[in-house]
Amino acid sequence: MIAINQLANILVKKQSSFFMIIGDEPLQAGEAADLIRQKAKQQGFDEREVFHVEHGFDWNQIKLSVASMSIFSDKKIIDIRIPSGKPGKEGAKVFAELCQQADKDNLILVTLGKMESSSMKTKWFKTVDSHATIIQVKPIDIANLPRWIEQRMKSRKLHPEKNVVELLSDRIEGNLLAAAQEIEKLQLLKGDNASITEEDINEMVANSFHFDIFALTDCILAGQINRIIKILGSIKSEGKIDVILVLWVVTREIRILIAIANQLHQKQNMSQIMKQQRVWGNKVQLVNQALNRHTFDSLYRLLNSCYRIDKMIKGELLGNPWNSMLQVCMVMAGVDVLRNT
């Protein structure tokens, strides 16, 4: 198992046909997957099949994909995404088998969500770890966030002046996706080798980000339909916050609800669960309200809807991501507008 900052060197030095990314920090996990796909494309892997693993997934699809010849290319990437971090018994067996089969024509890329430490001690995971390349994505804690932001800015040929890094760090509150978006915006508007001042940050970073986004999630959990419509409409019309940031925050809430529901099903202690999932204060009551409205199946359907929105944003699926985002928020709040869709 390697850290994400080791991946670039590993891709240069080591040939591997099976990669697994674990962790629930979306920006770093996404960029690690992009790096692997870019390297694979340079090696002739021109075709890609994507599988979203949810409750009831048929693992025979993966086996058939591995066994079948590529139509358009000699080599293909089999991109498997499991946000729950739990492939189940059948998936674990498939992974243990695939990682031991050296296949120059197929590259397996598995992206998992957060994995429990107990899962990393299982036989299947140890088998994968001994044969494949596993990349562990860890959240950037608050203490190390300024350093990450500074490195990110310098990698984009930006030169932050005094207090700039700290100011941006305070504004984005640990959301790497938000930080990355603001840095990209600065790079596009200021150009290469530009000095970035406090005034630049104050002008360009959306001051309303944290109020609007987190007010929205609280309203969703509380089931406040009218406020959801008002806040989401305001976010869209002002144009200060991209829909992908809204998607990131809402998807994160759904994953937290799924994790808590699973732990409750296992009869774990409620206060310990909330502490582990970083749910404190008034939000404990809001989370309980949301859990009372949903089952495992309804939460996984919401997660699937979020995947569809992600594909809309990327242009891989037709649809209006803002309208679909509103639908997901309404369903989370208790209105079943996604039935039969």
FIMI-420536 format. One record per residue (C-alpha): residue number from 1; x, y, z; residue in three letters. Coordinates in nm, 2 decimals, m for minus. Each point is the difference from the previous one (the first is absolute). Example, Ala and Ser with C-alpha at 12.3 -4.5 7.8 and 13.67 -1.06 7.14 Angstrom:
2
+-------+--------+--------+--------+------+
| lumba |     xx |     yy |     zz | tiza |
+-------+--------+--------+--------+------+
|     1 |   1.23 |  m0.45 |   0.78 |  ALA |
|     2 |   0.14 |   0.34 |  m0.07 |  SER |
+-------+--------+--------+--------+------+
# end
This chain:
341
+-------+--------+--------+--------+------+
| lumba |     xx |     yy |     zz | tiza |
+-------+--------+--------+--------+------+
|     1 |   0.00 |   0.00 |   0.00 |  MET |
|     2 |   0.14 |   0.34 |  m0.10 |  ILE |
|     3 |  m0.08 |   0.36 |   0.08 |  ALA |
|     4 |  m0.15 |   0.22 |  m0.27 |  ILE |
|     5 |   0.32 |   0.21 |  m0.03 |  ASN |
|     6 |   0.19 |  m0.31 |  m0.10 |  GLN |
|     7 |  m0.23 |  m0.09 |  m0.29 |  LEU |
|     8 |   0.18 |   0.20 |  m0.28 |  ALA |
|     9 |   0.33 |  m0.17 |   0.07 |  ASN |
|    10 |  m0.16 |  m0.34 |   0.02 |  ILE |
|    11 |  m0.16 |   0.04 |  m0.34 |  LEU |
|    12 |   0.35 |   0.07 |  m0.15 |  VAL |
|    13 |   0.18 |  m0.28 |   0.18 |  LYS |
|    14 |  m0.26 |  m0.28 |   0.02 |  LYS |
|    15 |  m0.22 |  m0.18 |  m0.24 |  GLN |
|    16 |  m0.34 |  m0.09 |   0.15 |  SER |
|    17 |  m0.32 |  m0.13 |  m0.14 |  SER |
|    18 |  m0.21 |   0.05 |   0.31 |  PHE |
|    19 |  m0.04 |   0.33 |   0.19 |  PHE |
|    20 |  m0.22 |   0.06 |   0.31 |  MET |
|    21 |  m0.06 |   0.35 |   0.14 |  ILE |
|    22 |  m0.15 |   0.01 |   0.35 |  ILE |
|    23 |  m0.12 |   0.31 |   0.20 |  GLY |
|    24 |  m0.29 |   0.24 |   0.00 |  ASP |
|    25 |   0.17 |   0.32 |  m0.10 |  GLU |
|    26 |  m0.14 |   0.06 |  m0.35 |  PRO |
|    27 |   0.25 |   0.24 |  m0.14 |  LEU |
|    28 |   0.31 |  m0.20 |   0.08 |  GLN |
|    29 |  m0.17 |  m0.33 |  m0.09 |  ALA |
|    30 |  m0.12 |   0.14 |  m0.33 |  GLY |
|    31 |   0.34 |   0.14 |  m0.09 |  GLU |
|    32 |   0.17 |  m0.33 |   0.08 |  ALA |
|    33 |  m0.24 |  m0.18 |  m0.23 |  ALA |
|    34 |   0.06 |   0.26 |  m0.27 |  ASP |
|    35 |   0.38 |  m0.04 |   0.03 |  LEU |
|    36 |  m0.03 |  m0.38 |  m0.04 |  ILE |
|    37 |  m0.23 |   0.03 |  m0.30 |  ARG |
|    38 |   0.23 |   0.25 |  m0.17 |  GLN |
|    39 |   0.30 |  m0.23 |   0.04 |  LYS |
|    40 |  m0.21 |  m0.29 |  m0.13 |  ALA |
|    41 |  m0.11 |   0.20 |  m0.30 |  LYS |
|    42 |   0.37 |   0.06 |  m0.08 |  GLN |
|    43 |   0.05 |  m0.37 |   0.01 |  GLN |
|    44 |  m0.28 |  m0.07 |  m0.25 |  GLY |
|    45 |  m0.30 |  m0.05 |   0.22 |  PHE |
|    46 |  m0.24 |   0.19 |  m0.22 |  ASP |
|    47 |  m0.33 |  m0.15 |   0.11 |  GLU |
|    48 |  m0.17 |   0.02 |   0.34 |  ARG |
|    49 |  m0.30 |  m0.17 |   0.16 |  GLU |
|    50 |  m0.14 |   0.15 |   0.32 |  VAL |
|    51 |  m0.19 |  m0.19 |   0.26 |  PHE |
|    52 |  m0.18 |   0.15 |   0.30 |  HIS |
|    53 |  m0.04 |  m0.26 |   0.27 |  VAL |
|    54 |  m0.31 |   0.04 |   0.21 |  GLU |
|    55 |  m0.23 |  m0.23 |   0.20 |  HIS |
|    56 |  m0.08 |  m0.31 |  m0.21 |  GLY |
|    57 |   0.27 |   0.05 |  m0.25 |  PHE |
|    58 |   0.06 |  m0.29 |  m0.24 |  ASP |
|    59 |   0.37 |  m0.08 |   0.02 |  TRP |
|    60 |  m0.02 |  m0.22 |  m0.31 |  ASN |
|    61 |   0.01 |   0.33 |  m0.19 |  GLN |
|    62 |   0.36 |   0.05 |   0.11 |  ILE |
|    63 |   0.09 |  m0.36 |  m0.08 |  LYS |
|    64 |  m0.15 |   0.04 |  m0.35 |  LEU |
|    65 |   0.18 |   0.33 |  m0.06 |  SER |
|    66 |   0.33 |  m0.16 |   0.10 |  VAL |
|    67 |  m0.05 |  m0.30 |  m0.22 |  ALA |
|    68 |  m0.13 |   0.18 |  m0.31 |  SER |
|    69 |   0.22 |   0.15 |  m0.27 |  MET |
|    70 |  m0.01 |   0.38 |  m0.04 |  SER |
|    71 |  m0.19 |   0.11 |  m0.31 |  ILE |
|    72 |   0.18 |   0.33 |  m0.07 |  PHE |
|    73 |   0.34 |  m0.06 |   0.16 |  SER |
|    74 |   0.24 |  m0.28 |   0.08 |  ASP |
|    75 |   0.01 |   0.13 |   0.36 |  LYS |
|    76 |  m0.27 |   0.13 |   0.24 |  LYS |
|    77 |  m0.04 |   0.14 |   0.35 |  ILE |
|    78 |  m0.26 |  m0.16 |   0.22 |  ILE |
|    79 |  m0.10 |   0.28 |   0.23 |  ASP |
|    80 |  m0.19 |  m0.13 |   0.31 |  ILE |
|    81 |  m0.14 |   0.25 |   0.25 |  ARG |
|    82 |  m0.13 |  m0.10 |   0.35 |  ILE |
|    83 |  m0.06 |   0.31 |   0.21 |  PRO |
|    84 |  m0.12 |  m0.21 |   0.30 |  SER |
|    85 |   0.35 |  m0.16 |   0.03 |  GLY |
|    86 |  m0.17 |  m0.34 |   0.03 |  LYS |
|    87 |   0.02 |  m0.23 |  m0.30 |  PRO |
|    88 |  m0.17 |  m0.28 |   0.19 |  GLY |
|    89 |   0.10 |  m0.37 |   0.00 |  LYS |
|    90 |  m0.05 |  m0.05 |  m0.37 |  GLU |
|    91 |   0.19 |   0.32 |  m0.10 |  GLY |
|    92 |   0.28 |  m0.08 |   0.24 |  ALA |
|    93 |   0.03 |  m0.34 |  m0.16 |  LYS |
|    94 |   0.01 |   0.15 |  m0.35 |  VAL |
|    95 |   0.27 |   0.25 |   0.11 |  PHE |
|    96 |   0.21 |  m0.26 |   0.16 |  ALA |
|    97 |  m0.01 |  m0.21 |  m0.32 |  GLU |
|    98 |   0.06 |   0.29 |  m0.24 |  LEU |
|    99 |   0.30 |   0.15 |   0.17 |  CYS |
|   100 |   0.18 |  m0.33 |  m0.03 |  GLN |
|   101 |  m0.07 |  m0.02 |  m0.38 |  GLN |
|   102 |   0.27 |   0.19 |  m0.19 |  ALA |
|   103 |  m0.19 |   0.13 |  m0.30 |  ASP |
|   104 |   0.18 |   0.24 |  m0.24 |  LYS |
|   105 |  m0.32 |   0.08 |  m0.18 |  ASP |
|   106 |  m0.21 |   0.11 |   0.30 |  ASN |
|   107 |   0.07 |   0.25 |   0.27 |  LEU |
|   108 |  m0.22 |  m0.02 |   0.30 |  ILE |
|   109 |  m0.06 |   0.33 |   0.19 |  LEU |
|   110 |  m0.21 |  m0.02 |   0.31 |  VAL |
|   111 |  m0.10 |   0.31 |   0.19 |  THR |
|   112 |  m0.14 |  m0.07 |   0.35 |  LEU |
|   113 |  m0.14 |   0.24 |   0.26 |  GLY |
|   114 |   0.11 |   0.00 |   0.36 |  LYS |
|   115 |   0.10 |  m0.35 |   0.12 |  MET |
|   116 |  m0.01 |  m0.11 |   0.36 |  GLU |
|   117 |   0.33 |  m0.11 |   0.15 |  SER |
|   118 |  m0.16 |  m0.34 |   0.06 |  SER |
|   119 |  m0.06 |  m0.04 |  m0.37 |  SER |
|   120 |   0.38 |   0.05 |  m0.07 |  MET |
|   121 |   0.07 |  m0.30 |   0.22 |  LYS |
|   122 |  m0.21 |  m0.24 |  m0.21 |  THR |
|   123 |   0.15 |  m0.27 |  m0.21 |  LYS |
|   124 |  m0.12 |   0.14 |  m0.33 |  TRP |
|   125 |   0.14 |   0.35 |   0.07 |  PHE |
|   126 |   0.34 |  m0.15 |   0.10 |  LYS |
|   127 |   0.00 |  m0.20 |  m0.33 |  THR |
|   128 |  m0.07 |   0.31 |  m0.20 |  VAL |
|   129 |   0.26 |   0.20 |   0.19 |  ASP |
|   130 |   0.27 |  m0.26 |  m0.07 |  SER |
|   131 |  m0.07 |  m0.02 |  m0.38 |  HIS |
|   132 |  m0.14 |   0.34 |  m0.09 |  ALA |
|   133 |   0.07 |   0.37 |   0.05 |  THR |
|   134 |  m0.22 |   0.14 |   0.28 |  ILE |
|   135 |   0.00 |   0.38 |   0.04 |  ILE |
|   136 |  m0.13 |   0.13 |   0.34 |  GLN |
|   137 |  m0.16 |   0.35 |  m0.01 |  VAL |
|   138 |   0.00 |   0.17 |   0.34 |  LYS |
|   139 |  m0.19 |   0.32 |   0.07 |  PRO |
|   140 |   0.22 |   0.31 |   0.04 |  ILE |
|   141 |  m0.04 |   0.11 |   0.36 |  ASP |
|   142 |  m0.04 |   0.37 |   0.09 |  ILE |
|   143 |   0.36 |   0.03 |   0.13 |  ALA |
|   144 |   0.14 |  m0.11 |  m0.34 |  ASN |
|   145 |  m0.25 |   0.17 |  m0.22 |  LEU |
|   146 |   0.20 |   0.32 |  m0.05 |  PRO |
|   147 |   0.30 |  m0.20 |  m0.11 |  ARG |
|   148 |  m0.22 |  m0.19 |  m0.25 |  TRP |
|   149 |  m0.15 |   0.33 |  m0.13 |  ILE |
|   150 |   0.35 |   0.16 |  m0.04 |  GLU |
|   151 |   0.13 |  m0.30 |  m0.19 |  GLN |
|   152 |  m0.31 |  m0.01 |  m0.22 |  ARG |
|   153 |   0.04 |   0.37 |  m0.08 |  MET |
|   154 |   0.36 |  m0.03 |  m0.09 |  LYS |
|   155 |  m0.07 |  m0.30 |  m0.22 |  SER |
|   156 |  m0.23 |   0.23 |  m0.19 |  ARG |
|   157 |   0.28 |   0.26 |  m0.03 |  LYS |
|   158 |  m0.16 |   0.24 |   0.25 |  LEU |
|   159 |   0.19 |   0.18 |   0.27 |  HIS |
|   160 |  m0.20 |   0.07 |   0.31 |  PRO |
|   161 |   0.10 |   0.31 |   0.20 |  GLU |
|   162 |  m0.01 |   0.02 |   0.38 |  LYS |
|   163 |  m0.32 |  m0.13 |   0.17 |  ASN |
|   164 |  m0.15 |  m0.11 |  m0.33 |  VAL |
|   165 |   0.03 |  m0.37 |   0.07 |  VAL |
|   166 |  m0.15 |   0.03 |   0.35 |  GLU |
|   167 |  m0.29 |   0.22 |  m0.13 |  LEU |
|   168 |  m0.09 |  m0.26 |  m0.27 |  LEU |
|   169 |   0.03 |  m0.28 |   0.25 |  SER |
|   170 |  m0.25 |   0.17 |   0.24 |  ASP |
|   171 |  m0.24 |   0.07 |  m0.28 |  ARG |
|   172 |  m0.03 |  m0.36 |  m0.14 |  ILE |
|   173 |   0.00 |  m0.18 |   0.35 |  GLU |
|   174 |   0.16 |  m0.32 |  m0.11 |  GLY |
|   175 |  m0.19 |  m0.05 |  m0.33 |  ASN |
|   176 |   0.29 |  m0.08 |  m0.24 |  LEU |
|   177 |  m0.24 |   0.01 |  m0.30 |  LEU |
|   178 |  m0.09 |   0.36 |   0.08 |  ALA |
|   179 |   0.36 |   0.09 |   0.05 |  ALA |
|   180 |   0.10 |  m0.16 |  m0.33 |  ALA |
|   181 |  m0.28 |   0.18 |  m0.18 |  GLN |
|   182 |   0.11 |   0.34 |   0.14 |  GLU |
|   183 |   0.36 |  m0.06 |  m0.08 |  ILE |
|   184 |  m0.09 |  m0.10 |  m0.36 |  GLU |
|   185 |  m0.21 |   0.32 |  m0.03 |  LYS |
|   186 |   0.29 |   0.21 |   0.12 |  LEU |
|   187 |   0.24 |  m0.16 |  m0.25 |  GLN |
|   188 |  m0.24 |   0.06 |  m0.29 |  LEU |
|   189 |  m0.06 |   0.36 |   0.09 |  LEU |
|   190 |   0.34 |   0.10 |   0.12 |  LYS |
|   191 |   0.22 |  m0.21 |  m0.23 |  GLY |
|   192 |   0.33 |  m0.17 |   0.06 |  ASP |
|   193 |   0.26 |   0.13 |   0.25 |  ASN |
|   194 |  m0.25 |   0.24 |   0.15 |  ALA |
|   195 |   0.02 |   0.13 |   0.36 |  SER |
|   196 |  m0.32 |  m0.07 |   0.19 |  ILE |
|   197 |  m0.10 |   0.26 |   0.26 |  THR |
|   198 |  m0.26 |   0.01 |   0.28 |  GLU |
|   199 |  m0.20 |   0.23 |  m0.21 |  GLU |
|   200 |  m0.01 |  m0.26 |  m0.28 |  ASP |
|   201 |  m0.14 |  m0.26 |   0.24 |  ILE |
|   202 |  m0.26 |   0.24 |   0.15 |  ASN |
|   203 |  m0.12 |   0.09 |  m0.35 |  GLU |
|   204 |  m0.01 |  m0.35 |  m0.15 |  MET |
|   205 |  m0.09 |  m0.25 |   0.27 |  VAL |
|   206 |  m0.37 |  m0.03 |   0.05 |  ALA |
|   207 |  m0.07 |   0.14 |   0.35 |  ASN |
|   208 |  m0.34 |  m0.16 |   0.01 |  SER |
|   209 |   0.14 |  m0.35 |  m0.07 |  PHE |
|   210 |  m0.01 |  m0.13 |   0.35 |  HIS |
|   211 |  m0.32 |   0.15 |   0.11 |  PHE |
|   212 |  m0.20 |  m0.11 |  m0.30 |  ASP |
|   213 |   0.14 |  m0.35 |  m0.04 |  ILE |
|   214 |  m0.02 |  m0.10 |   0.36 |  PHE |
|   215 |  m0.33 |   0.17 |   0.05 |  ALA |
|   216 |  m0.13 |  m0.21 |  m0.29 |  LEU |
|   217 |   0.12 |  m0.33 |   0.15 |  THR |
|   218 |  m0.16 |   0.09 |   0.34 |  ASP |
|   219 |  m0.33 |   0.07 |  m0.18 |  CYS |
|   220 |   0.02 |  m0.32 |  m0.19 |  ILE |
|   221 |   0.06 |  m0.20 |   0.32 |  LEU |
|   222 |  m0.28 |   0.19 |   0.18 |  ALA |
|   223 |  m0.24 |  m0.05 |  m0.29 |  GLY |
|   224 |  m0.06 |   0.37 |  m0.06 |  GLN |
|   225 |  m0.13 |  m0.01 |  m0.36 |  ILE |
|   226 |  m0.07 |   0.37 |  m0.06 |  ASN |
|   227 |   0.34 |   0.11 |   0.13 |  ARG |
|   228 |   0.18 |  m0.26 |  m0.21 |  ILE |
|   229 |  m0.17 |   0.14 |  m0.32 |  ILE |
|   230 |   0.09 |   0.35 |   0.11 |  LYS |
|   231 |   0.36 |  m0.06 |   0.09 |  ILE |
|   232 |   0.08 |  m0.22 |  m0.30 |  LEU |
|   233 |  m0.17 |   0.25 |  m0.23 |  GLY |
|   234 |   0.21 |   0.28 |   0.15 |  SER |
|   235 |   0.33 |  m0.20 |  m0.04 |  ILE |
|   236 |  m0.08 |  m0.07 |  m0.36 |  LYS |
|   237 |  m0.11 |   0.35 |  m0.09 |  SER |
|   238 |   0.30 |   0.17 |   0.17 |  GLU |
|   239 |   0.24 |  m0.22 |  m0.19 |  GLY |
|   240 |   0.26 |   0.01 |   0.28 |  LYS |
|   241 |  m0.01 |  m0.37 |   0.07 |  ILE |
|   242 |   0.03 |  m0.27 |  m0.26 |  ASP |
|   243 |  m0.25 |  m0.28 |   0.00 |  VAL |
|   244 |   0.29 |  m0.25 |   0.04 |  ILE |
|   245 |   0.06 |   0.14 |   0.35 |  LEU |
|   246 |  m0.36 |  m0.03 |   0.09 |  VAL |
|   247 |   0.01 |  m0.36 |  m0.12 |  LEU |
|   248 |   0.32 |  m0.07 |   0.20 |  TRP |
|   249 |  m0.16 |   0.12 |   0.33 |  VAL |
|   250 |  m0.33 |  m0.18 |  m0.06 |  VAL |
|   251 |   0.17 |  m0.33 |  m0.10 |  THR |
|   252 |   0.21 |   0.02 |   0.31 |  ARG |
|   253 |  m0.31 |   0.03 |   0.22 |  GLU |
|   254 |  m0.16 |  m0.30 |  m0.17 |  ILE |
|   255 |   0.32 |  m0.21 |   0.06 |  ARG |
|   256 |   0.00 |   0.11 |   0.36 |  ILE |
|   257 |  m0.36 |  m0.11 |   0.04 |  LEU |
|   258 |   0.07 |  m0.33 |  m0.16 |  ILE |
|   259 |   0.30 |  m0.06 |   0.23 |  ALA |
|   260 |  m0.20 |   0.09 |   0.31 |  ILE |
|   261 |  m0.30 |  m0.21 |  m0.11 |  ALA |
|   262 |   0.23 |  m0.30 |  m0.05 |  ASN |
|   263 |   0.17 |   0.04 |   0.34 |  GLN |
|   264 |  m0.34 |   0.03 |   0.17 |  LEU |
|   265 |  m0.11 |  m0.32 |  m0.17 |  HIS |
|   266 |   0.31 |  m0.16 |   0.16 |  GLN |
|   267 |  m0.13 |   0.12 |   0.34 |  LYS |
|   268 |   0.29 |   0.23 |   0.06 |  GLN |
|   269 |  m0.02 |   0.28 |   0.26 |  ASN |
|   270 |  m0.17 |   0.31 |  m0.14 |  MET |
|   271 |   0.22 |   0.26 |   0.17 |  SER |
|   272 |   0.31 |  m0.18 |  m0.12 |  GLN |
|   273 |  m0.13 |  m0.02 |  m0.35 |  ILE |
|   274 |  m0.07 |   0.37 |  m0.01 |  MET |
|   275 |   0.34 |   0.08 |   0.13 |  LYS |
|   276 |   0.17 |  m0.23 |  m0.25 |  GLN |
|   277 |  m0.20 |   0.16 |  m0.29 |  GLN |
|   278 |   0.08 |   0.35 |   0.14 |  ARG |
|   279 |  m0.36 |   0.09 |   0.06 |  VAL |
|   280 |  m0.03 |   0.24 |   0.30 |  TRP |
|   281 |  m0.24 |   0.24 |   0.17 |  GLY |
|   282 |  m0.33 |   0.08 |  m0.16 |  ASN |
|   283 |   0.09 |  m0.20 |  m0.31 |  LYS |
|   284 |  m0.05 |  m0.33 |   0.20 |  VAL |
|   285 |  m0.38 |   0.07 |   0.01 |  GLN |
|   286 |   0.00 |   0.10 |  m0.37 |  LEU |
|   287 |   0.17 |  m0.32 |  m0.10 |  VAL |
|   288 |  m0.24 |  m0.21 |   0.21 |  ASN |
|   289 |  m0.29 |   0.18 |  m0.18 |  GLN |
|   290 |   0.14 |  m0.09 |  m0.34 |  ALA |
|   291 |   0.07 |  m0.37 |   0.11 |  LEU |
|   292 |  m0.37 |  m0.03 |   0.11 |  ASN |
|   293 |  m0.10 |   0.09 |  m0.36 |  ARG |
|   294 |   0.22 |  m0.24 |  m0.18 |  HIS |
|   295 |   0.09 |  m0.37 |  m0.05 |  THR |
|   296 |   0.33 |  m0.14 |  m0.13 |  PHE |
|   297 |  m0.17 |  m0.04 |  m0.34 |  ASP |
|   298 |  m0.12 |   0.36 |  m0.02 |  SER |
|   299 |   0.34 |   0.13 |   0.10 |  LEU |
|   300 |   0.17 |  m0.21 |  m0.27 |  TYR |
|   301 |  m0.25 |   0.13 |  m0.25 |  ARG |
|   302 |   0.10 |   0.35 |   0.09 |  LEU |
|   303 |   0.36 |  m0.08 |  m0.03 |  LEU |
|   304 |  m0.07 |  m0.14 |  m0.35 |  ASN |
|   305 |  m0.18 |   0.32 |  m0.09 |  SER |
|   306 |   0.31 |   0.19 |   0.11 |  CYS |
|   307 |   0.22 |  m0.21 |  m0.24 |  TYR |
|   308 |  m0.24 |   0.09 |  m0.28 |  ARG |
|   309 |   0.04 |   0.37 |   0.08 |  ILE |
|   310 |   0.37 |  m0.04 |   0.00 |  ASP |
|   311 |  m0.02 |  m0.15 |  m0.35 |  LYS |
|   312 |  m0.23 |   0.29 |  m0.11 |  MET |
|   313 |   0.26 |   0.25 |   0.12 |  ILE |
|   314 |   0.27 |  m0.18 |  m0.20 |  LYS |
|   315 |  m0.21 |  m0.02 |  m0.31 |  GLY |
|   316 |  m0.03 |  m0.38 |   0.01 |  GLU |
|   317 |  m0.38 |   0.01 |   0.06 |  LEU |
|   318 |  m0.27 |   0.23 |  m0.13 |  LEU |
|   319 |  m0.19 |   0.20 |   0.26 |  GLY |
|   320 |   0.00 |   0.32 |   0.21 |  ASN |
|   321 |   0.23 |  m0.05 |   0.30 |  PRO |
|   322 |  m0.16 |   0.28 |   0.20 |  TRP |
|   323 |  m0.36 |  m0.14 |  m0.05 |  ASN |
|   324 |   0.12 |  m0.35 |   0.10 |  SER |
|   325 |   0.19 |   0.14 |   0.30 |  MET |
|   326 |  m0.33 |   0.16 |   0.12 |  LEU |
|   327 |  m0.17 |  m0.33 |  m0.04 |  GLN |
|   328 |   0.26 |  m0.18 |   0.21 |  VAL |
|   329 |  m0.02 |   0.27 |   0.27 |  CYS |
|   330 |  m0.38 |  m0.03 |   0.00 |  MET |
|   331 |   0.01 |  m0.38 |   0.03 |  VAL |
|   332 |   0.25 |   0.02 |   0.29 |  MET |
|   333 |  m0.24 |   0.24 |   0.17 |  ALA |
|   334 |  m0.29 |  m0.24 |  m0.04 |  GLY |
|   335 |  m0.17 |   0.07 |  m0.33 |  VAL |
|   336 |   0.00 |  m0.30 |  m0.24 |  ASP |
|   337 |   0.05 |   0.18 |  m0.33 |  VAL |
|   338 |   0.24 |  m0.26 |  m0.14 |  LEU |
|   339 |  m0.24 |  m0.29 |  m0.01 |  ARG |
|   340 |   0.01 |  m0.19 |  m0.32 |  ASN |
|   341 |   0.30 |   0.21 |  m0.13 |  THR |
+-------+--------+--------+--------+------+
# end
